[in-house]
Amino acid sequence: MNILGYLQKIGKALMVPIAVLPAGGLMLGLGYAIDPTGWGANSALATILVYGGKGIMDNQAWLFAVGVAYGLAKDSNGAAALSGLLGLLIVEMIVGDIAVISQITGVPVDQMSSSEVIASKASVSAFTGIIMGLVAASLYNRFHTIKLPAALGFFGGKRFVPIVTSLAAITISLIMVYVWPVVYGALVDFGIAISDMGAVGAGIYGFFNRLLIPVGLHHALNQVFLFDLVGINDISKFWSSTGELGVTGIYQGGFFPVMGYGLPAACLAMYHCALPENKKKIGGILGASALTAILTGVTEPIEFAFMFVAPVLYLIHAFLAAISLYIAASMQWIAGFTFSGGLIDFVLSYNLPLAMKPYMLIVQGLCFSAIYYSVFRFAIVKFDLKTPGREVEEKVQVNAVNTNEKAAQYLKALGGHANLTSIDSCITRLRLTLKDATLANETTLKAIGAMGVVKMGANNLQVIVGTEAEEIAHAMKQIPESQDLTAIALPN
């Protein structure tokens, strides 16, 4: 599979967690609107909404680890999803704890730089979740049918996947311990270098802020421009009215036309370009994502929907964000946000002392809506980009090939698929529900290799086959119901 095809598969898998994110954004935005000063401290309803929203938005890494692993596993098996979460938890415990990092590197905590400490806290992000989801899915697809020696048979098959994923997660964690702080620190230094460039610097910051979102490193630049790492502290100074008129807020104002206008228009373009049979399915997700962006400025559901399936569009998006921040900063059209660049923050910041001509951001936003819609629609159609809704479902022809001769023999001895209403397994047993238990030939089952047959009531049967039970059950499920079993030879 080529790289674009693989990215398309990732994009499709991402739609599972993406569908959840708008709910979190809306809850956070509404909670903030109810209690803009206390974020729940002054209102029980706001508390419920804010912390309910944080439960989703602050755990994006978990959502993506599970969703990507589940979506990319060959049979969308829960074992892959569990392995993705397991791998992420390992990374989170190792890379996200400065005490553990100190133990590994030998650098005392009190001697770590502030950027190293912040890098540790920002290490577990949606990107980390996606990486672990990809790793878990790849390992599941490779090893979920592995057979180990009889003594280790219990750890074979799907049970082997969490084990090998854990080892991979430890390796990834050790790499991140040394690499992540270096990259993070370099980005901080870059941010400091452009922080004195005024409107041009704001534009450069806007470009890299969007460009780095897929890997979660935009937090490094945010520490420089939005927070107090080097004294700019754009958000706090704007809302406390302690900054400089016409200067404070230049790293915020330009985001409003992108988040509340441009990206929702991009959603409309993607919807219009979707295949007719997919519009109903994709319209709900894109519509909810657009509404979330307009109200709250939470744009991850939109951006993750196309950043992997159409990387060129994401590069264009980053470039447009740069232009927006440059225009707003150079024209001194300023509004601010504490949460994100949506309508709620715009209204609340409109009359603050350091806001300047915020109404012009509406005009700019309408212009950017037209630009985003036109550019996205042209690029999607011209280059046949597989944005959400443009995927053609693959029709997979199932070949009547026995994946395991023994499984086929067991299936025939049990009366075939027509006689089985469920096939499951535990450690050493096939757990089966039959329509007619009298069709199960116990003598033949034992001749095939079963160590025992246990009848559980009128229609439930357990066939003791040993530690390969899970693999046999899986192979039985893979045999097409239409396959003719008459040619399968059974032992005497």
C-alpha positions as CSV (number, residue, x, y, z in Angstrom):
1,M,0.0,0.0,0.0
2,N,1.4,3.4,-0.9
3,I,1.8,6.2,1.7
4,L,-1.3,8.1,0.6
5,G,-3.4,5.0,0.8
6,Y,-2.2,4.3,4.3
7,L,-2.9,7.9,5.3
8,Q,-6.4,7.5,4.0
9,K,-6.9,4.4,6.2
10,I,-5.6,6.4,9.2
11,G,-8.0,9.2,8.3
12,K,-10.9,6.8,8.2
13,A,-10.0,5.3,11.5
14,L,-9.8,8.7,13.1
15,M,-13.4,9.4,12.4
16,V,-14.3,7.2,15.4
17,P,-12.7,9.4,18.0
18,I,-13.3,12.6,16.0
19,A,-17.1,12.0,16.3
20,V,-16.8,12.3,20.0
21,L,-14.8,15.6,20.2
22,P,-17.6,18.0,19.3
23,A,-19.5,17.0,22.4
24,G,-16.5,17.9,24.6
25,G,-16.0,21.2,22.9
26,L,-19.6,22.2,23.2
27,M,-19.8,21.3,26.9
28,L,-16.6,23.3,27.6
29,G,-17.9,26.3,25.6
30,L,-21.3,26.3,27.2
31,G,-19.8,25.9,30.7
32,Y,-17.5,28.8,30.1
33,A,-20.3,31.0,28.7
34,I,-22.4,30.3,31.9
35,D,-19.5,31.1,34.2
36,P,-16.7,33.0,32.2
37,T,-14.8,34.1,35.3
38,G,-14.9,31.0,37.5
39,W,-15.2,28.2,35.0
40,G,-17.6,26.4,37.3
41,A,-16.6,27.9,40.6
42,N,-19.7,30.1,40.6
43,S,-22.2,27.7,39.0
44,A,-23.0,24.0,39.6
45,L,-24.3,23.7,36.0
46,A,-21.1,25.2,34.7
47,T,-19.0,22.8,36.8
48,I,-20.8,19.8,35.3
49,L,-20.4,21.1,31.7
50,V,-16.8,22.2,32.1
51,Y,-15.6,19.0,33.8
52,G,-17.7,16.8,31.5
53,G,-16.1,18.6,28.5
54,K,-12.6,18.2,30.0
55,G,-13.3,14.5,30.5
56,I,-13.3,14.3,26.7
57,M,-10.9,17.1,25.5
58,D,-8.2,16.4,28.1
59,N,-8.1,12.7,27.2
60,Q,-7.8,12.9,23.5
61,A,-4.8,10.7,23.6
62,W,-6.8,7.9,25.0
63,L,-9.6,8.4,22.5
64,F,-7.2,8.3,19.5
65,A,-5.1,5.4,20.9
66,V,-8.3,3.2,21.2
67,G,-10.0,4.6,18.1
68,V,-7.1,4.2,15.7
69,A,-6.1,0.8,16.9
70,Y,-9.7,-0.4,16.6
71,G,-10.2,1.2,13.2
72,L,-7.0,-0.2,11.7
73,A,-7.2,-3.7,13.1
74,K,-8.1,-6.2,10.4
75,D,-11.3,-7.4,12.1
76,S,-11.8,-4.3,14.3
77,N,-11.1,-6.4,17.4
78,G,-11.3,-5.1,20.9
79,A,-7.9,-6.7,21.7
80,A,-6.3,-4.2,19.3
81,A,-8.1,-1.3,21.0
82,L,-7.1,-2.5,24.5
83,S,-3.5,-2.8,23.3
84,G,-3.5,0.7,22.0
85,L,-4.7,2.1,25.4
86,L,-2.2,-0.1,27.2
87,G,0.7,1.2,25.1
88,L,-0.4,4.8,25.7
89,L,-0.6,4.3,29.5
90,I,3.0,3.0,29.5
91,V,4.2,6.1,27.5
92,E,2.1,8.3,29.8
93,M,3.7,6.9,33.0
94,I,7.2,7.0,31.7
95,V,7.5,10.2,29.5
96,G,4.8,12.2,31.4
97,D,6.5,11.9,34.8
98,I,9.6,14.1,35.4
99,A,10.6,11.9,38.3
100,V,10.8,8.9,36.1
101,I,12.6,10.9,33.4
102,S,15.1,12.0,36.1
103,Q,15.7,8.4,37.1
104,I,16.3,7.4,33.5
105,T,18.5,10.3,32.4
106,G,20.3,10.8,35.7
107,V,19.4,14.6,35.6
108,P,18.0,15.8,39.0
109,V,14.5,17.3,38.7
110,D,15.7,20.6,40.2
111,Q,18.3,20.9,37.4
112,M,15.9,20.4,34.6
113,S,15.1,23.4,32.4
114,S,11.6,24.8,32.4
115,S,11.1,23.7,28.8
116,E,12.1,20.2,29.7
117,V,9.5,20.1,32.5
118,I,6.8,21.6,30.2
119,A,7.8,19.1,27.4
120,S,7.2,16.2,29.8
121,K,3.7,17.5,30.6
122,A,2.9,18.0,26.9
123,S,4.4,14.7,25.8
124,V,1.1,12.8,26.0
125,S,-1.2,14.3,23.3
126,A,-3.5,13.2,20.5
127,F,-0.4,12.6,18.5
128,T,1.0,10.2,21.0
129,G,-2.4,8.4,21.1
130,I,-2.4,8.1,17.3
131,I,1.2,6.7,17.3
132,M,0.3,4.0,19.9
133,G,-2.9,3.3,18.0
134,L,-0.9,2.7,14.8
135,V,1.6,0.5,16.6
136,A,-1.0,-1.6,18.3
137,A,-3.0,-2.1,15.1
138,S,0.1,-3.1,13.2
139,L,1.2,-5.5,15.9
140,Y,-2.3,-6.9,16.1
141,N,-2.6,-7.5,12.4
142,R,0.8,-9.2,12.5
143,F,0.5,-11.3,15.6
144,H,-3.1,-12.0,16.5
145,T,-3.0,-15.5,15.1
146,I,0.6,-16.4,16.3
147,K,1.0,-19.9,17.7
148,L,3.5,-20.4,20.6
149,P,4.9,-23.6,21.9
150,A,2.4,-25.7,23.9
151,A,3.9,-24.6,27.3
152,L,3.3,-21.0,26.3
153,G,0.1,-21.6,24.4
154,F,-2.0,-19.5,26.8
155,F,0.0,-16.4,25.6
156,G,-0.6,-17.0,21.9
157,G,-3.0,-15.4,19.5
158,K,-4.7,-12.2,20.6
159,R,-3.2,-12.5,24.1
160,F,0.3,-12.0,22.6
161,V,-0.7,-8.6,21.2
162,P,-0.7,-6.6,24.5
163,I,2.6,-8.2,25.4
164,V,4.4,-7.2,22.3
165,T,2.7,-3.8,22.3
166,S,4.0,-3.2,25.9
167,L,7.5,-3.8,24.7
168,A,7.1,-1.5,21.8
169,A,5.7,1.2,24.1
170,I,8.7,1.0,26.4
171,T,11.0,1.4,23.4
172,I,9.0,4.4,22.1
173,S,9.0,5.9,25.6
174,L,12.8,5.6,26.0
175,I,13.3,7.3,22.6
176,M,10.8,10.1,23.6
177,V,12.6,10.7,26.9
178,Y,15.7,11.8,25.0
179,V,14.3,13.2,21.8
180,W,11.1,15.0,22.8
181,P,12.7,17.6,25.1
182,V,15.3,18.5,22.5
183,V,12.7,19.1,19.8
184,Y,10.5,20.9,22.2
185,G,13.4,23.1,23.4
186,A,14.4,23.9,19.8
187,L,10.8,25.1,19.0
188,V,10.8,27.3,22.1
189,D,14.1,28.9,21.0
190,F,12.6,29.4,17.5
191,G,9.5,31.1,19.1
192,I,11.7,33.4,21.1
193,A,13.7,34.3,18.0
194,I,10.6,35.4,16.1
195,S,8.9,37.1,19.1
196,D,10.3,40.5,18.3
197,M,9.1,40.5,14.7
198,G,5.7,42.1,15.3
199,A,3.0,41.2,12.7
200,V,5.4,39.1,10.7
201,G,6.2,37.1,13.8
202,A,2.5,36.7,14.5
203,G,2.1,35.3,11.0
204,I,5.0,32.9,11.4
205,Y,3.6,31.8,14.8
206,G,0.2,31.2,13.2
207,F,1.7,29.0,10.5
208,F,3.7,26.8,12.8
209,N,0.9,26.7,15.5
210,R,-1.4,25.0,13.0
211,L,1.4,22.9,11.3
212,L,2.6,21.4,14.6
213,I,-0.9,20.4,15.8
214,P,-0.7,16.9,14.3
215,V,2.4,16.1,16.4
216,G,1.3,18.0,19.5
217,L,4.3,20.3,19.5
218,H,2.3,23.5,19.0
219,H,2.3,23.8,22.8
220,A,6.0,24.7,22.6
221,L,5.2,27.9,20.7
222,N,2.1,28.6,22.8
223,Q,4.3,28.8,25.8
224,V,6.3,31.6,24.2
225,F,3.5,33.7,22.8
226,L,0.4,33.0,24.7
227,F,1.8,32.3,28.2
228,D,4.5,33.6,30.4
229,L,7.6,31.7,29.4
230,V,9.4,34.8,28.1
231,G,7.1,37.6,29.4
232,I,4.8,38.0,26.4
233,N,1.8,36.3,28.2
234,D,-0.6,37.5,25.6
235,I,-3.7,35.9,27.0
236,S,-3.3,36.9,30.6
237,K,-2.3,40.5,29.9
238,F,-5.2,40.9,27.5
239,W,-7.9,39.7,29.9
240,S,-6.4,41.5,32.9
241,S,-5.9,44.7,30.8
242,T,-2.3,45.0,31.9
243,G,-0.8,44.8,28.4
244,E,-0.1,47.4,25.7
245,L,-2.9,48.7,23.5
246,G,-2.3,47.6,19.9
247,V,0.3,45.1,20.9
248,T,-1.2,42.7,23.4
249,G,-3.6,40.4,21.6
250,I,-1.9,40.3,18.2
251,Y,-1.2,36.6,18.7
252,Q,-4.9,35.9,19.3
253,G,-7.1,38.1,17.1
254,G,-6.1,36.4,13.8
255,F,-7.3,33.0,15.0
256,F,-11.0,34.1,15.1
257,P,-11.4,34.3,11.3
258,V,-9.8,30.9,10.9
259,M,-11.5,29.0,13.7
260,G,-15.0,30.5,13.6
261,Y,-15.3,31.1,9.9
262,G,-12.6,29.5,7.7
263,L,-12.7,25.9,9.0
264,P,-16.5,25.7,9.2
265,A,-16.5,26.8,5.5
266,A,-14.0,24.0,4.8
267,C,-16.5,21.6,6.4
268,L,-19.1,22.8,4.0
269,A,-16.7,22.3,1.0
270,M,-15.9,18.8,2.2
271,Y,-19.6,18.0,2.5
272,H,-20.4,19.3,-1.0
273,C,-17.6,17.2,-2.4
274,A,-18.6,14.0,-0.6
275,L,-20.1,11.2,-2.7
276,P,-23.9,11.3,-2.8
277,E,-24.3,8.1,-0.9
278,N,-22.0,9.3,1.9
279,K,-23.4,12.8,2.4
280,K,-25.9,11.8,5.0
281,K,-23.4,9.8,7.0
282,I,-20.6,12.4,6.9
283,G,-22.9,15.5,7.1
284,G,-23.7,14.9,10.8
285,I,-20.1,14.7,11.8
286,L,-19.0,17.7,9.7
287,G,-22.0,19.7,10.8
288,A,-21.4,19.1,14.5
289,S,-17.7,19.9,14.1
290,A,-18.4,23.1,12.3
291,L,-20.9,24.2,15.0
292,T,-18.4,23.4,17.7
293,A,-15.7,25.5,15.9
294,I,-18.1,28.5,15.5
295,L,-19.3,28.5,19.1
296,T,-16.2,27.5,21.0
297,G,-13.2,27.6,18.6
298,V,-12.4,23.9,19.1
299,T,-11.2,22.9,15.7
300,E,-9.5,19.5,16.3
301,P,-12.5,17.5,15.0
302,I,-12.2,19.4,11.7
303,E,-8.5,19.4,11.4
304,F,-8.0,15.7,12.3
305,A,-10.7,14.9,9.7
306,F,-8.4,15.9,6.8
307,M,-4.8,16.4,8.0
308,F,-3.9,12.8,7.2
309,V,-6.1,12.0,4.2
310,A,-5.2,15.3,2.5
311,P,-1.9,16.6,3.9
312,V,-1.6,19.3,1.2
313,L,-4.9,20.8,2.4
314,Y,-3.5,20.9,5.9
315,L,-0.5,22.8,4.6
316,I,-2.8,25.3,2.8
317,H,-4.7,25.6,6.1
318,A,-1.6,26.5,8.0
319,F,-0.6,29.0,5.4
320,L,-4.0,30.7,5.5
321,A,-3.8,30.8,9.3
322,A,-0.5,32.6,8.9
323,I,-2.0,35.2,6.6
324,S,-4.9,35.7,9.0
325,L,-2.7,36.4,12.0
326,Y,-0.5,38.7,9.9
327,I,-3.4,40.7,8.6
328,A,-5.1,41.0,12.0
329,A,-1.8,41.9,13.7
330,S,-0.7,44.5,11.1
331,M,-4.1,46.1,11.1
332,Q,-4.4,46.0,14.9
333,W,-7.8,44.2,14.7
334,I,-7.7,42.5,18.2
335,A,-9.9,40.3,20.3
336,G,-8.8,37.7,22.8
337,F,-9.7,34.3,24.1
338,T,-9.1,32.3,27.2
339,F,-10.5,29.1,25.8
340,S,-10.3,29.3,22.0
341,G,-11.2,31.6,19.1
342,G,-14.9,31.0,18.9
343,L,-18.0,33.1,19.2
344,I,-18.3,32.8,23.0
345,D,-14.8,34.2,23.6
346,F,-15.3,36.9,20.9
347,V,-18.5,38.2,22.5
348,L,-16.9,38.2,26.0
349,S,-13.8,40.0,24.9
350,Y,-15.5,42.5,22.6
351,N,-15.6,45.4,25.0
352,L,-12.4,44.8,27.0
353,P,-10.0,47.8,27.1
354,L,-7.3,46.1,24.9
355,A,-9.8,45.0,22.2
356,M,-9.3,47.1,19.0
357,K,-11.8,47.1,16.2
358,P,-13.0,43.5,16.9
359,Y,-15.8,44.0,14.4
360,M,-13.3,44.0,11.6
361,L,-12.5,40.4,12.5
362,I,-16.0,39.6,11.5
363,V,-15.4,41.2,8.1
364,Q,-12.1,39.3,7.8
365,G,-13.8,36.1,8.9
366,L,-16.4,36.3,6.2
367,C,-13.7,36.9,3.6
368,F,-11.8,33.9,4.9
369,S,-15.0,31.8,4.8
370,A,-15.1,32.4,1.0
371,I,-11.4,31.7,0.6
372,Y,-11.4,28.5,2.6
373,Y,-14.5,27.2,0.8
374,S,-13.2,28.0,-2.6
375,V,-9.6,26.7,-2.0
376,F,-10.8,23.5,-0.3
377,R,-13.4,22.7,-2.9
378,F,-11.1,23.4,-5.8
379,A,-8.2,21.3,-4.4
380,I,-10.5,18.4,-3.4
381,V,-12.1,18.2,-6.9
382,K,-8.9,19.0,-8.9
383,F,-6.6,16.6,-7.1
384,D,-9.3,14.0,-6.1
385,L,-8.4,14.3,-2.4
386,K,-10.0,11.6,-0.3
387,T,-11.5,13.9,2.3
388,P,-14.3,12.5,4.5
389,G,-17.1,11.1,2.4
390,R,-15.1,10.6,-0.7
391,E,-13.8,7.2,0.2
392,V,-15.1,4.4,-2.1
393,E,-15.9,1.4,0.1
394,E,-13.7,-1.5,-1.0
395,K,-15.7,-4.6,-2.0
396,V,-13.7,-7.5,-0.6
397,Q,-14.2,-10.8,-2.3
398,V,-14.0,-13.6,0.4
399,N,-12.2,-16.6,-1.0
400,A,-13.3,-20.0,0.2
401,V,-9.9,-20.9,1.6
402,N,-9.6,-22.9,4.8
403,T,-7.4,-21.0,7.2
404,N,-7.1,-23.9,9.5
405,E,-8.0,-27.5,8.5
406,K,-8.8,-28.5,12.0
407,A,-11.2,-25.6,12.4
408,A,-13.1,-26.7,9.3
409,Q,-13.2,-30.3,10.7
410,Y,-14.6,-29.1,14.0
411,L,-17.2,-26.9,12.1
412,K,-18.3,-29.9,10.0
413,A,-18.5,-32.2,13.1
414,L,-20.7,-29.6,14.8
415,G,-23.2,-29.4,12.0
416,G,-21.8,-26.4,10.1
417,H,-22.6,-22.7,10.4
418,A,-26.3,-23.5,9.9
419,N,-26.3,-25.3,13.3
420,L,-24.2,-22.7,15.2
421,T,-25.7,-19.5,16.6
422,S,-22.5,-18.4,18.4
423,I,-18.8,-19.3,18.4
424,D,-16.6,-18.2,21.2
425,S,-13.7,-19.4,23.3
426,C,-12.0,-19.2,26.7
427,I,-8.6,-20.3,27.7
428,T,-8.8,-24.0,26.6
429,R,-12.4,-24.4,25.3
430,L,-14.6,-23.7,22.4
431,R,-17.9,-22.2,23.8
432,L,-20.6,-22.9,21.4
433,T,-24.4,-22.5,21.1
434,L,-26.1,-24.9,18.8
435,K,-29.6,-25.0,17.3
436,D,-29.6,-28.8,17.5
437,A,-27.1,-30.3,19.9
438,T,-27.8,-33.8,18.6
439,L,-26.0,-32.9,15.3
440,A,-22.7,-32.5,17.2
441,N,-20.8,-35.8,16.8
442,E,-18.8,-36.2,20.0
443,T,-16.9,-39.2,18.8
444,T,-15.7,-37.3,15.7
445,L,-14.8,-34.2,17.8
446,K,-12.6,-36.3,20.0
447,A,-11.1,-38.0,16.9
448,I,-10.2,-34.5,15.6
449,G,-8.3,-33.7,18.8
450,A,-10.8,-32.6,21.4
451,M,-9.8,-33.7,24.9
452,G,-13.4,-33.6,26.1
453,V,-16.9,-32.4,25.3
454,V,-19.1,-30.8,28.0
455,K,-22.8,-30.3,27.5
456,M,-24.2,-27.2,29.2
457,G,-28.0,-27.5,29.0
458,A,-29.9,-28.3,25.8
459,N,-28.1,-26.1,23.3
460,N,-24.7,-25.1,24.8
461,L,-21.6,-27.1,24.2
462,Q,-18.0,-26.7,25.3
463,V,-15.3,-28.5,23.3
464,I,-12.0,-28.8,25.2
465,V,-9.2,-28.3,22.7
466,G,-6.3,-26.9,24.7
467,T,-4.5,-23.6,24.5
468,E,-5.2,-23.2,20.7
469,A,-8.9,-22.7,21.5
470,E,-8.9,-19.0,20.6
471,E,-7.2,-19.6,17.2
472,I,-9.6,-22.4,16.3
473,A,-12.6,-20.3,17.2
474,H,-11.2,-17.4,15.1
475,A,-10.6,-19.7,12.1
476,M,-14.1,-21.2,12.4
477,K,-15.6,-17.7,12.2
478,Q,-13.6,-16.9,9.1
479,I,-15.0,-19.8,7.2
480,P,-17.7,-18.5,5.0
481,E,-21.2,-19.7,5.7
482,S,-21.6,-20.5,2.1
483,Q,-18.6,-22.8,2.0
484,D,-19.5,-26.4,1.2
485,L,-18.1,-28.6,4.0
486,T,-18.8,-31.9,2.3
487,A,-15.3,-32.2,0.9
488,I,-13.8,-31.8,4.3
489,A,-12.4,-35.2,5.4
490,L,-13.1,-36.2,9.0
491,P,-11.0,-38.7,11.0
492,N,-12.5,-42.0,11.8
